[in-house]
Amino acid sequence: MPKIPIQQPLTFMMVLIFLAIFASMFYSGSRGTYVQAPGQDTTRVLEYQQSSKESLQIFDIPFTVFNAIRKGMEKSSEVILLVFMAGAAFTVVYETGAPRQGINWMLWRLRRHKRLILPLTCAIFALGGALSNMSEEIIALMIVMLALSRRLGYDPLIAIAMSFGSAAVGAAFSPVNLFQVGIAKIIAKDPLGELPVTPSFGFDGWGLRLVCCMLAVAVWTFCTVRQARKSRIPVDENNSTANNSSLGPRETLVILLLFSTFIVLIAGVIFLHWRFDHLSTLFFALGIFAGLIGGLRITETANAFVEGFKSMVSVAFLIGVARAIYVILDQERILAPFVEWFSNHVAGTNSYLNAILMTGFHAVLHLAVPSVTAQAYLTLPVFFANPLAVKHLAVSPEVTVLTYQYGAGLCDLLTPTSGTLLAILAISGIEYKKWFNFVLPIYIILCCLGLLAIVYGVTYGVK
């Protein structure tokens, strides 16, 4: 397997700068948390409680930063293990030669319909994002996506756009994504999580979200195809599909094993609610069986595992450092004052303006909390269960869910503190600046689409 070009000095520096900025808030910012209001037995509400500022020694901040990096690695351990196992498994698969032959065979079979491959791939990943919030799993697929993109004559950026980008757009606009709109609706019905049975999130606003989702995926796909045509790279004619379109029995079995793994992965995530440890085990088994079926000796398989681990070290480090930012803000009680300040002092009485401001608030906060699920549990209970926040915001619960969904979810496309995005960029050898320049115009268009949906929801309601 070719070495993954980890040339990300700008990305590393950017994450460390964000870490330093948020660590400085530990020294100068106010601190607080939300607690259940005393004496509220029938109507459960939250109230903000400010914490006393502790005296700090000169070494407290550096220690907090380095300790946060360690804790970030620890809290991201399941994702990091998944990255290592996926890298090792795909290195073994690559060493068998099956992916190269399989892609050549597919392109030969579809030689008259090659232009359909890119939009179909975008649609498949968008569906995965809409159904299961597909994100970290894409890290494991990037090696295959890069090989496909290269054989089609596309820049590695296109491999990211048609996989990670499509999944992020599908997840952000999805009407059924449990990890975004689903959790948000559950919190709206039970802000403090005290009902004996977890409420169902239902399908309120399903029609509006579905229309917006289809439009958003269409916009993203169109822009991706347009960029692909503008940035085509020459394909090695000496390795053309015409001369390499046959598959041997070993290659066929390895490819069938690979596709079976993807099917099991998708089914496990959607229907069995598998976590990262299940996926890591799945990829470990893929690597072992691919080596046996592909004809590799035990030493060759073991060496491929080691090379796969080595290729993912920088990726794993980026994930841990990115998670450290949230560790600092959550552990040192810095996030709650920010939420309190916005909900009670920034928002006014105009519902339209409040909804737009809430969308921007979620987008900005996503820099510090690059997990949509964590951000939902951080902000939405306050918006739904704090009487002052409810009074000042003056928007319906469904519109509040829309502002979170389009503000935080859509920001996944370009959040520079997202471990998943940084890992995918590192694997692909793409600088964050290049990705940002490609995504920003599309992001603005999609934000406008989301804001139109929010304005519609404020005006006519979300039903």
SEDOVO-360812 format. One line per 8 residues: number of its first residue (from 0); their letters; for each residue x, y, z of C-alpha. Coordinates in Angstrom, 1 decimal. Last residue first. Example, Ala and Ser with C-alpha at 12.3 -4.5 7.8 and 13.67 -1.06 7.14 Angstrom:
% SEDOVO-360812
1 = sa = 13.7,-1.1,7.1  12.3,-4.5,7.8;
% end
This chain:
% SEDOVO-360812
462 = kvgytvgy = -46.0,20.1,11.1  -43.4,22.8,11.3  -45.1,26.2,11.7  -46.3,28.6,9.0  -44.2,31.7,9.6  -41.5,30.4,12.0  -41.2,27.2,10.0  -40.9,29.0,6.7;
454 = viallglc = -38.2,31.2,8.2  -36.4,28.1,9.3  -36.7,26.5,5.9  -35.4,29.6,4.3  -32.5,29.6,6.8  -31.6,26.0,5.8  -31.5,26.9,2.1  -29.4,30.0,2.8;
446 = cliiyipl = -27.0,27.8,4.8  -26.8,25.3,1.9  -25.8,28.2,-0.4  -23.2,29.4,2.1  -21.8,25.9,2.5  -21.5,25.5,-1.3  -19.4,28.7,-1.4  -17.3,27.6,1.6;
438 = vfnfwkky = -16.7,24.0,0.6  -14.0,24.4,-2.1  -12.0,27.1,-0.3  -12.3,25.2,2.9  -11.0,21.9,1.3  -7.9,23.7,-0.1  -7.3,25.5,3.2  -7.6,22.2,5.2;
430 = eigsiali = -4.7,20.8,3.2  -5.4,17.6,1.3  -3.1,14.5,1.7  -6.1,12.2,1.5  -5.4,10.4,4.8  -4.7,13.8,6.5  -7.9,15.3,5.1  -9.9,12.3,6.4;
422 = alltgstp = -8.3,12.6,9.8  -8.9,16.3,10.0  -12.6,15.8,9.1  -13.1,13.1,11.7  -11.2,15.0,14.4  -13.4,18.0,13.9  -11.7,21.1,15.2  -11.5,22.8,11.8;
414 = tlldclga = -15.3,22.5,11.4  -15.8,22.6,7.6  -18.6,20.2,6.5  -19.6,19.5,10.1  -21.1,23.0,10.1  -24.2,21.6,8.5  -25.1,19.7,11.6  -24.5,22.5,14.0;
406 = gyqytlvt = -26.5,25.3,12.4  -28.9,23.3,10.2  -29.9,20.8,12.9  -29.7,23.2,15.8  -31.8,25.9,14.1  -34.3,23.2,13.0  -34.6,21.8,16.5  -35.4,25.3,17.7;
398 = vepsvalh = -38.0,25.6,15.0  -39.7,22.4,16.3  -39.6,23.7,19.8  -41.4,26.9,18.8  -39.6,30.3,19.0  -39.8,33.1,21.6  -36.1,33.1,22.4  -36.4,35.4,25.4;
390 = kvalpnaf = -39.2,33.6,27.2  -37.8,30.1,26.6  -34.4,31.2,27.8  -35.8,32.8,30.9  -37.8,29.7,31.7  -34.8,27.3,31.2  -36.2,23.9,30.2  -36.3,23.9,26.4;
382 = fvpltlya = -33.4,26.2,25.4  -31.3,24.9,28.3  -32.0,21.3,27.5  -31.1,22.1,23.9  -27.6,23.5,24.5  -25.3,20.8,26.0  -27.2,17.6,25.1  -27.5,18.7,21.5;
374 = qatvspva = -23.9,19.8,21.4  -22.8,16.3,22.5  -24.8,14.7,19.8  -23.6,17.1,17.1  -20.0,16.5,18.1  -17.5,19.2,17.2  -18.1,21.1,20.5  -15.7,24.1,20.5;
366 = lhlvahfg = -16.0,24.9,16.8  -19.7,23.7,17.0  -20.4,26.7,19.2  -20.0,29.0,16.2  -22.5,27.0,14.1  -25.0,26.6,17.0  -24.9,30.4,17.6  -25.4,31.1,13.9;
358 = tmlianly = -28.6,29.0,13.9  -29.7,30.6,17.2  -29.2,34.1,15.6  -31.4,33.2,12.7  -34.1,31.8,14.9  -33.9,34.9,17.2  -34.2,37.3,14.2  -37.3,35.5,13.0;
350 = sntgavhn = -38.9,35.3,16.4  -38.4,39.0,17.3  -38.3,39.3,21.0  -34.5,39.5,21.5  -31.7,37.0,21.8  -28.4,38.3,22.9  -28.8,38.5,26.7  -30.7,35.5,28.0;
342 = sfwevfpa = -30.0,32.7,25.5  -26.6,34.0,24.4  -25.1,34.7,27.8  -26.5,31.4,29.3  -25.0,29.3,26.4  -21.6,31.0,26.9  -21.8,30.6,30.7  -22.4,26.9,30.2;
334 = lireqdli = -19.4,26.3,27.9  -16.6,27.3,30.4  -17.3,24.7,33.1  -13.6,23.6,33.3  -14.2,20.0,32.3  -16.5,21.0,29.4  -14.3,23.6,27.9  -11.1,21.7,28.4;
326 = vyiaravg = -12.4,18.3,27.2  -14.0,20.0,24.1  -10.6,21.2,23.0  -9.0,17.9,23.8  -11.2,16.2,21.2  -9.2,17.9,18.4  -6.0,16.8,20.0  -7.2,13.1,20.1;
318 = ilfavsvm = -8.4,13.1,16.5  -5.2,14.7,15.2  -3.1,12.1,17.0  -5.1,9.3,15.5  -4.5,10.7,12.0  -0.8,11.1,12.6  -0.5,7.5,13.7  -2.6,6.1,10.8;
310 = skfgevfa = 0.1,5.1,8.4  2.1,3.3,11.1  -0.9,1.1,12.0  -1.4,0.1,8.4  2.3,-0.7,8.0  2.2,-2.9,11.1  -0.9,-4.7,9.8  0.8,-5.2,6.4;
302 = natetirl = 3.8,-6.7,8.2  1.5,-9.2,9.9  -0.1,-10.1,6.7  3.2,-10.6,4.9  4.5,-12.7,7.9  1.4,-14.9,7.8  1.8,-15.4,4.0  -0.5,-13.6,1.7;
294 = ggilgafi = -2.8,-15.7,-0.6  -5.7,-13.3,-0.9  -8.0,-15.6,1.1  -5.7,-15.7,4.1  -4.8,-12.0,4.1  -8.4,-11.0,3.5  -9.4,-13.2,6.4  -7.1,-11.5,8.9;
286 = glafflts = -7.7,-8.0,7.7  -11.5,-8.4,7.6  -11.5,-9.8,11.1  -9.7,-6.7,12.4  -12.2,-4.6,10.5  -15.1,-6.2,12.2  -13.5,-6.0,15.6  -13.0,-2.3,15.1;
278 = lhdfrwhl = -16.6,-1.9,14.0  -17.9,-3.6,17.2  -15.6,-1.4,19.3  -16.9,1.7,17.5  -20.5,1.1,18.5  -23.2,-1.1,16.9  -26.8,0.0,17.1  -28.1,-3.4,15.9;
270 = fivgailv = -30.3,-2.1,13.1  -28.5,1.0,11.6  -24.9,0.5,12.7  -24.9,-3.3,12.4  -26.6,-3.2,9.0  -24.2,-0.7,7.7  -21.1,-2.6,9.0  -22.5,-6.0,7.8;
262 = iftsflll = -23.0,-4.6,4.3  -19.5,-3.0,4.3  -18.0,-6.3,5.4  -19.8,-8.2,2.8  -18.4,-5.8,0.2  -14.9,-6.5,1.4  -15.4,-10.2,1.5  -16.8,-10.2,-2.0;
254 = ivlterpg = -13.8,-8.2,-3.1  -11.4,-10.7,-1.4  -13.3,-13.6,-3.1  -13.1,-12.0,-6.5  -9.4,-11.3,-6.1  -8.7,-14.9,-5.2  -10.7,-16.2,-8.1  -9.0,-14.0,-10.7;
246 = lssnnats = -10.6,-10.8,-12.0  -10.2,-9.6,-15.5  -10.3,-5.9,-16.6  -6.6,-5.1,-16.6  -5.7,-4.3,-20.2  -8.9,-2.4,-21.1  -8.9,-0.8,-17.7  -5.8,1.2,-18.5;
238 = nnedvpir = -2.6,0.8,-16.6  -0.3,2.0,-19.3  -2.8,4.8,-19.9  -2.0,6.3,-16.5  -4.9,8.7,-15.9  -4.4,12.4,-16.2  -5.9,14.7,-13.6  -9.4,16.3,-13.8;
230 = skraqrvt = -9.8,19.5,-11.8  -12.6,21.3,-13.6  -14.7,18.2,-14.3  -14.5,17.1,-10.7  -15.5,20.6,-9.5  -18.7,20.5,-11.6  -19.5,17.0,-10.3  -19.0,18.1,-6.7;
222 = cftwvava = -21.1,21.3,-7.3  -24.0,19.3,-8.8  -23.8,16.7,-6.0  -23.8,19.3,-3.3  -26.8,21.1,-4.8  -28.7,17.8,-5.3  -28.0,16.8,-1.8  -29.3,20.1,-0.5;
214 = lmccvlrl = -32.5,19.9,-2.6  -33.3,16.4,-1.5  -32.7,17.3,2.1  -34.8,20.4,1.9  -37.7,18.5,0.5  -37.3,15.8,3.2  -37.0,18.3,6.0  -40.2,20.1,5.0;
206 = gwgdfgfs = -42.1,16.8,4.7  -40.9,15.3,7.9  -41.8,18.3,10.0  -43.0,16.1,12.8  -41.9,12.5,12.2  -41.7,11.0,15.7  -38.9,11.5,18.3  -40.1,8.6,20.4;
198 = ptvplegl = -40.0,9.3,24.2  -37.6,7.5,26.5  -39.7,5.8,29.1  -39.6,6.7,32.8  -39.5,10.4,31.9  -36.6,12.2,33.7  -34.3,13.0,30.8  -34.1,16.7,31.7;
190 = pdkaiika = -35.3,18.1,28.5  -38.0,15.4,27.9  -40.1,16.3,24.8  -37.6,18.7,23.3  -34.7,16.4,24.3  -36.4,13.6,22.2  -36.7,16.0,19.3  -33.0,16.9,19.4;
182 = igvqflnv = -32.0,13.3,19.7  -33.9,12.4,16.5  -32.9,15.5,14.6  -29.2,14.8,15.1  -28.2,11.2,16.1  -31.5,9.7,15.1  -31.3,10.9,11.5  -34.9,10.7,10.2;
174 = psfaagva = -35.7,14.0,8.5  -32.1,14.4,7.2  -30.8,17.9,6.4  -27.6,17.7,8.4  -27.0,13.9,7.9  -27.4,14.1,4.1  -25.1,17.1,3.9  -22.5,15.3,6.1;
166 = asgfsmai = -22.8,12.1,4.1  -22.3,13.9,0.8  -19.2,15.7,2.1  -17.6,12.6,3.6  -18.0,10.5,0.5  -18.4,12.4,-2.7  -16.5,15.4,-1.4  -13.6,13.5,0.1;
158 = ailpdygl = -12.9,11.5,-3.1  -13.3,14.8,-5.0  -10.5,16.3,-2.9  -8.3,13.4,-4.0  -8.3,15.0,-7.6  -10.2,13.0,-10.2  -9.0,10.8,-13.1  -11.6,8.1,-12.6;
150 = rrslalmv = -8.8,5.7,-11.5  -7.6,8.2,-8.9  -11.1,8.7,-7.5  -11.6,5.0,-7.1  -8.3,4.6,-5.3  -9.1,7.5,-3.1  -12.5,6.1,-2.2  -10.9,2.7,-1.3;
142 = imlaiiee = -8.4,4.4,1.0  -11.1,6.6,2.4  -13.4,3.8,3.6  -12.1,3.5,7.1  -12.3,7.2,7.7  -15.9,7.0,6.4  -16.9,5.2,9.5  -16.2,8.3,11.5;
134 = smnslagg = -19.1,10.1,9.8  -22.3,8.2,8.9  -25.2,9.9,10.7  -27.2,6.6,10.4  -30.0,7.2,8.0  -29.3,10.6,6.4  -25.6,10.1,6.4  -25.9,6.7,4.7;
126 = lafiactl = -28.3,8.2,2.2  -25.9,11.0,1.4  -23.1,8.3,1.0  -25.2,6.5,-1.6  -26.3,9.6,-3.4  -22.8,10.9,-3.7  -21.6,7.6,-5.1  -24.4,7.7,-7.7;
118 = plilrkhr = -23.5,11.2,-8.7  -19.8,10.1,-9.2  -20.4,6.8,-11.0  -22.9,8.2,-13.5  -20.2,9.9,-15.6  -18.6,6.5,-16.2  -21.5,5.2,-18.2  -19.9,3.8,-21.3;
110 = rlrwlmwn = -16.9,2.4,-19.5  -19.1,0.9,-16.8  -17.9,-2.7,-17.2  -14.3,-1.5,-17.8  -14.6,0.8,-14.8  -15.8,-2.0,-12.6  -13.0,-4.4,-13.7  -10.3,-1.7,-13.2;
102 = igqrpagt = -11.8,-1.0,-9.7  -11.7,-4.7,-8.8  -8.1,-5.2,-10.1  -6.8,-2.3,-8.0  -8.9,-3.4,-5.0  -7.9,-7.1,-5.2  -4.1,-6.6,-5.3  -3.6,-8.7,-2.1;
94 = eyvvtfaa = -1.5,-5.9,-0.6  -4.5,-3.5,-0.8  -6.6,-5.8,1.4  -3.8,-6.0,4.0  -3.5,-2.3,3.9  -7.3,-2.0,4.2  -7.3,-4.0,7.3  -4.4,-2.1,9.0;
86 = gamfvlli = -6.0,1.3,8.3  -9.4,0.1,9.5  -7.8,-1.3,12.7  -5.9,1.9,13.4  -8.8,4.2,12.7  -11.2,2.0,14.8  -8.7,2.1,17.6  -8.7,5.9,17.4;
78 = vesskemg = -12.5,6.0,17.4  -12.6,3.8,20.5  -9.8,5.8,22.2  -11.4,9.2,21.7  -12.1,9.7,25.4  -8.5,8.6,26.2  -6.9,10.6,23.5  -8.8,13.7,24.6;
70 = krianfvt = -7.9,12.9,28.2  -4.2,13.0,27.2  -4.7,16.2,25.2  -6.6,17.7,28.1  -3.7,16.8,30.5  -1.3,18.7,28.2  -3.6,21.8,28.1  -4.5,21.7,31.8;
62 = fpidfiql = -0.8,21.4,32.8  0.0,24.4,30.6  -2.8,26.4,32.3  -2.0,25.4,35.9  1.7,26.1,35.8  1.4,29.8,36.8  -0.9,29.0,39.7  -4.6,29.7,39.5;
54 = sekssqqy = -7.0,30.9,42.1  -10.5,29.5,41.5  -13.4,31.6,40.2  -16.6,30.7,42.0  -19.1,28.8,39.8  -22.2,30.4,38.4  -25.4,28.5,38.6  -27.8,28.7,35.7;
46 = elvrttdq = -31.3,27.3,36.2  -33.0,24.3,34.8  -36.7,23.4,34.8  -38.9,20.5,35.8  -42.5,21.5,36.2  -44.3,19.5,38.9  -41.6,19.3,41.5  -39.7,22.6,41.1;
38 = gpaqvytg = -38.6,23.4,44.6  -35.0,23.8,43.7  -34.1,24.5,40.0  -32.3,21.7,38.4  -28.7,22.6,37.7  -26.9,24.3,34.8  -23.1,25.0,35.0  -20.8,27.9,35.6;
30 = rsgsyfms = -17.4,29.5,34.8  -16.3,32.9,33.9  -13.4,33.4,31.5  -9.8,34.5,32.1  -7.8,31.4,33.0  -9.9,28.7,31.4  -10.6,31.1,28.5  -6.8,30.9,27.8;
22 = afialfil = -7.3,27.1,27.2  -9.9,27.9,24.5  -7.4,30.0,22.7  -4.5,27.6,23.1  -6.6,24.6,21.8  -7.7,26.7,18.9  -4.0,27.5,18.1  -3.1,23.8,18.5;
14 = vmmftlpq = -5.8,22.8,16.0  -4.6,25.5,13.5  -1.0,24.5,13.8  -1.8,20.8,13.1  -3.9,21.8,10.1  -1.3,24.1,8.7  1.5,21.5,9.1  -0.6,18.9,7.3;
6 = qipikpm = 1.6,16.9,5.0  0.5,13.4,5.9  0.9,11.7,2.6  -0.4,8.1,3.1  2.2,5.7,2.1  1.4,3.5,-0.8  0.0,0.0,0.0;
% end
